[in-house]
Amino acid sequence: MRKIPVILIEKDEKNIQKILSQLRASSSLNSIKFSNNIFDLEVVLAKKNPTVVFIGPSYSISEMEEMLNLYNNSLGYIKIVLLSNEISAEILRSAIKLNFHDVLEYPFIEKDLKASLDRAAHIFNEFEEPEDKSVHNCKKIMFFSTKGGSGNTFLAINFAIALKAKTKSEVIIYDLNYQFGDVALMLNIYPKNTIYDLISLNKYDSETLDIFLTTHNSGIRILPSPIDPAQGETIKFYASTSVFDALNQIGDYLIIDSPFGFSESVLSFIEQINYIFLVATKDVPSVKNLKICLQLLERLKFPMENTYVILNRADSKVDIETEEIEKTIARRIDIKIPSDRIVPISINKGIPAIIGAPRSLVSKNIYKMLDVLFLKKEKLKV
């Protein structure tokens, strides 16, 4: 069993030094990091890397209750130990309700610390890292929006087709929107198999994937979302990661059309992708959510130089100027996609704009999105 990584989160500097001294005396621990900001716990929960997190006595349970409820599924990976100046029945009830790993009275004694760590050690056996596999150089690109109706799927599809035409490489679209995914529909494809059928088979070798991936006449291949939304509800996080890893081994480019919002799968994939395109529109909720999304990506340590903001329907006359949006999000917009009647026409016909109207302004601006993959050092300009 590998040694246990630990994070300490505590406000008081004196307490931090005392607790670190005690923790470092334990031979079972590996790297020990610390923070004085309770919101760093959210980053740890989102990443789901097996870790023991000690929360110092300066923080109360109420300060993290909302966060723990939101990321409850992460607590199979993250073991939280609350350090408390006194242990009451009320604290214990709250800790049990929120699925804390343990509550230790502070200052704690070495015997109690060892017992708590021993009880947490099983997660590091269950999630032991596998042996290194041969690395396949697949670039992974996510299209993400925090609000439905932003044009995420339309842009992901047309981008994938443009990428295929430019590179002649293996381009795969993974429709991660399991309940309401429209990749197949927008391509006028009625697939025999979907991701639900693949996961039911539970076999992810290249031969199986060749059967389950549907090829469009442009040459891109897609893994469609389930036809029945109820099937999508049954797909577990672990199955999604298995599919992601398998597609990563066979594609040159993997385009992920994600659902809006930070689901478990989206948060997990963000750690492994190369680029993310954030799609927004010129309305207040979309801009507000875009700002929050950029802040969360920064906290997740996703490279900002690999993050690109797309403003869809950028020329809409809605009393919000592009400059106002850039000021709000504290960065420039990288790509502006204009409004064009070709968009609903292409969707209704199932013919991507890149194919049906390659000279349209929409198509020309989608081609500009390819520049981020081909050694452009400066941010894109429209």
LINUR-V745798 format. One record per residue. BURIAL is # if it has 24 or more other ideal C-beta (glycine too) atoms within 12 Angstrom, else .. Layout:
BURIAL
BURIAL
This chain:
.
.
.
#
#
#
#
#
#
#
.
.
.
.
#
#
.
.
#
#
.
#
#
.
.
#
.
#
#
.
.
#
#
#
#
#
.
#
.
#
#
#
#
#
#
#
#
#
#
#
#
#
#
#
#
#
#
#
#
.
#
.
.
#
#
.
#
#
.
.
#
.
.
#
#
.
#
#
#
#
#
#
#
#
.
.
.
.
.
.
#
.
.
#
#
.
.
#
#
#
#
#
#
#
.
#
.
#
.
.
.
.
#
.
.
#
#
.
.
#
#
.
#
#
.
.
.
.
.
.
.
.
.
.
.
.
.
#
#
#
#
#
#
#
#
#
#
.
.
#
#
#
#
#
#
#
#
#
#
#
#
#
#
#
.
#
.
.
#
#
#
#
#
#
#
#
#
#
#
#
#
#
#
#
#
#
#
#
#
.
#
.
#
#
#
#
#
#
#
.
.
.
.
#
.
.
.
.
#
.
.
#
#
#
#
#
.
#
#
#
#
#
#
#
#
#
#
.
.
.
.
#
.
.
#
.
#
.
#
#
#
#
#
#
#
#
#
#
#
#
#
#
#
#
#
#
#
#
#
#
.
#
#
#
#
#
#
#
#
#
#
#
#
#
#
#
#
#
#
#
#
#
.
.
.
#
#
.
#
#
#
.
#
#
#
#
#
.
#
#
.
#
.
.
.
#
#
#
#
#
#
#
#
#
.
.
.
.
.
#
.
#
.
.
#
#
.
#
#
.
#
#
#
#
#
#
#
#
.
#
.
#
#
.
.
#
#
.
.
.
#
#
#
#
#
#
.
.
.
#
#
#
#
#
#
#
#
#
#
#
#
#
#
.
.
.
.
.
.
#
.
#
